[in-house]
Amino acid sequence: MRDYELKRGVAKAIAGDGLRAIAETTFGSATVQDGKVVASFGALERLVAWTDGKMLYVDTTMKAGVPDDIATDTIKAYNRFLGEATGLSAKERGKRAQQKTKKGFA
């Protein structure tokens, strides 16, 4: 499971049905089970995402041995989903993750 910080103001946009709508737009279909968004796409056998209003939590199960083109499309879709859901680019998410790691060791 991975956790991602949300950009200020994004929590309201993904509250309610917003996160499911983003997943559906990105992956083609998504459902809600026990308050968590569930989707699958390409090499993603199962993606489960939820939020507590401050963080986005994502748990993924990947398929092994998929062709390279499917893996590439899956990575692009996953990054697009994270970008829309967190309001942060991949570079911004990486910087925040590094800062969080540094704080943990300080």
C-alpha positions as CSV (number, residue, x, y, z in Angstrom):
1,M,0.0,0.0,0.0
2,R,1.2,3.5,-0.9
3,D,0.1,6.8,0.6
4,Y,0.2,10.1,-1.2
5,E,-0.2,13.6,0.1
6,L,-3.1,15.7,-1.3
7,K,-2.6,19.2,-2.7
8,R,-4.5,21.8,-0.6
9,G,-8.1,22.0,-1.8
10,V,-8.1,18.7,-3.7
11,A,-9.7,16.7,-0.8
12,K,-13.1,18.4,-1.5
13,A,-12.9,17.5,-5.2
14,I,-12.3,13.8,-4.5
15,A,-14.8,13.6,-1.6
16,G,-18.0,11.7,-2.2
17,D,-18.1,10.3,-5.7
18,G,-15.2,12.4,-7.0
19,L,-12.5,9.7,-6.6
20,R,-14.6,7.1,-8.3
21,A,-15.3,9.4,-11.2
22,I,-11.6,10.1,-11.6
23,A,-10.9,6.3,-11.6
24,E,-13.7,5.7,-14.0
25,T,-12.4,8.4,-16.4
26,T,-8.9,7.1,-16.2
27,F,-9.4,3.3,-16.2
28,G,-12.7,2.9,-18.0
29,S,-14.7,1.5,-15.1
30,A,-14.6,1.7,-11.3
31,T,-16.9,0.6,-8.5
32,V,-17.2,1.4,-4.8
33,Q,-16.9,-1.4,-2.2
34,D,-16.9,-0.6,1.5
35,G,-16.2,3.0,0.8
36,K,-13.2,2.3,-1.3
37,V,-12.8,2.7,-5.1
38,V,-11.9,-0.5,-6.9
39,A,-10.7,-0.6,-10.5
40,S,-8.6,-2.7,-12.9
41,F,-6.8,-1.8,-16.0
42,G,-4.1,-3.4,-18.2
43,A,-1.4,-4.8,-15.9
44,L,-3.3,-3.6,-12.8
45,E,-5.2,-6.7,-11.7
46,R,-6.8,-4.7,-8.9
47,L,-6.5,-1.1,-7.6
48,V,-8.1,-0.1,-4.4
49,A,-8.0,3.6,-3.5
50,W,-9.5,5.6,-0.6
51,T,-8.9,8.9,1.2
52,D,-9.1,10.2,4.7
53,G,-9.2,13.9,3.6
54,K,-5.5,14.5,4.0
55,M,-3.9,11.5,2.2
56,L,-4.8,9.3,-0.7
57,Y,-4.2,5.6,-0.1
58,V,-3.7,3.2,-3.0
59,D,-3.3,-0.6,-2.8
60,T,-2.4,-2.4,-6.1
61,T,-2.2,-5.9,-7.3
62,M,-0.2,-6.3,-10.5
63,K,-0.4,-9.1,-13.2
64,A,2.9,-10.7,-14.0
65,G,4.3,-11.3,-17.4
66,V,2.3,-8.7,-19.4
67,P,3.6,-7.4,-22.7
68,D,5.6,-4.2,-22.6
69,D,3.0,-2.0,-24.4
70,I,0.4,-3.0,-21.9
71,A,2.8,-2.3,-19.0
72,T,3.6,1.2,-20.5
73,D,-0.1,2.0,-20.9
74,T,-0.8,0.9,-17.4
75,I,2.0,3.1,-15.9
76,K,0.7,6.1,-17.9
77,A,-2.8,5.6,-16.7
78,Y,-1.8,5.0,-13.1
79,N,0.3,8.2,-13.1
80,R,-2.6,10.2,-14.7
81,F,-4.9,8.8,-12.0
82,L,-2.5,9.9,-9.2
83,G,-2.1,13.3,-10.8
84,E,-5.8,14.0,-11.0
85,A,-6.6,12.5,-7.6
86,T,-3.7,14.2,-5.6
87,G,-3.5,17.4,-7.7
88,L,0.3,16.9,-7.8
89,S,2.6,16.0,-10.7
90,A,4.8,13.0,-10.6
91,K,7.8,15.3,-9.9
92,E,5.9,17.0,-7.0
93,R,4.8,13.6,-5.5
94,G,8.4,12.5,-5.7
95,K,9.7,15.6,-3.9
96,R,7.1,15.3,-1.1
97,A,8.0,11.6,-0.7
98,Q,11.7,12.4,-0.3
99,Q,10.9,15.2,2.2
100,K,8.7,12.8,4.2
101,T,11.5,10.2,4.2
102,K,14.1,12.8,5.3
103,K,11.8,13.8,8.2
104,G,11.6,10.2,9.2
105,F,15.3,9.8,9.5
106,A,16.0,13.2,11.2
